[in-house]
Amino acid sequence: MTRVFSGVKPTGHLTLGNYLGAMRRWTEVDQHRSDAVFCIVDLHALTVDHDPARVRRLSRQGATLLLASGLDPELCTVFLQSHVDEHTRLSYLLECVATDGEMRRMIQYKEKAVRERERGGSVRLSLLTYPVLMAADILAYGADEVPVGDDQAQHVELARDLAVRFNQRYGHTFVVPKVTSPRVAARVMNLQDPTSKMGKSDDSGPGIVYLLDEPDVVRKKVMRAVTDSGQDVVYDREQRPGVTNLLDVLAACTDGNPESLAGVYRSYGALKKDTAEAVVEVLRPVQERHRELCADPAYVEGVLRDGAEKARAMARPTVDTAYRAIGLLPPVPEPALSPGR
Ligand code: TRP
């Protein structure tokens, strides 16, 4: 069966962009048709200036929201990255296969490093090596497919390159993964700045709908979305990014087609109103289930414990194989007790 792996970084509250861009497909499609593994990649949250208490809180909340959105531990594996040592074990081996030039070419690194330096901060070494850890996340599980937003495509590409290179040098060890993207609303844009992605890490309010936003907050944010000059509702990403984003969101929430929806509306106001209600309806069941799960923390902890155990069993053999292949001797076993003693 196809193995699918994806990860969510606990660096901000999960957003409608995460949900429509990725999570919904994991729950509706991936967990049913494949052997799916979903990970809160908490180690990745340590690559930039971080608050330990916040990382803990967001890790727990992220895991709870994955379950609330419909991931079923009977169908898939959900766990925290730091609970399974294989990720960091493998990451080091892959650092011995990757080159520093390759790391410095990563678009996200370049962008974040510039931002960090502009703020007068220093850049953590882990920010540079982070794509290698991500490659380890993927390769340890022999994932065939990695469903992520297109901002992560370059990182999955790197994982492919490292897998191929390792296999060529040291013998076949890793499955070469490929990226898969959802059909609609692969990219939900910021409502206040429709040319940039609705990301969770920017954490600046009004343009971002969070999964746990109250209905009235959702309505307010959508009604205040930036639209474009002009009156008519046209689907045109270049000329009308604001309206196009609303059409994409509405289409994703109602299983519609954004271009045909454009023909239905005569005013921005009506489009916003329907979009707001559609988003509220999509979030309602997730929020209800989230409330239930928060009332039962022992259940969530049990899921994560079992998930980590399953994950370890999946990753261990591949990582051990990689250790042997690259030239590391296996640990010496305890001498067997002689039967006479
Ligand atoms: N880098 C991803 C992000 O920022 C998160 C991530 C880490 C991931 N490891 C992964 C995604 C492995 C898919 C597979 O969103």
Boltz pocket constraint, residues with backbone or C-beta under 6 A from the ligand:
constraints:
  - pocket:
      binder: B
      contacts: [[A, 5], [A, 6], [A, 7], [A, 8], [A, 9], [A, 41], [A, 44], [A, 133], [A, 134], [A, 137], [A, 138], [A, 146], [A, 147], [A, 148], [A, 152], [A, 155]]
      max_distance: 6.0
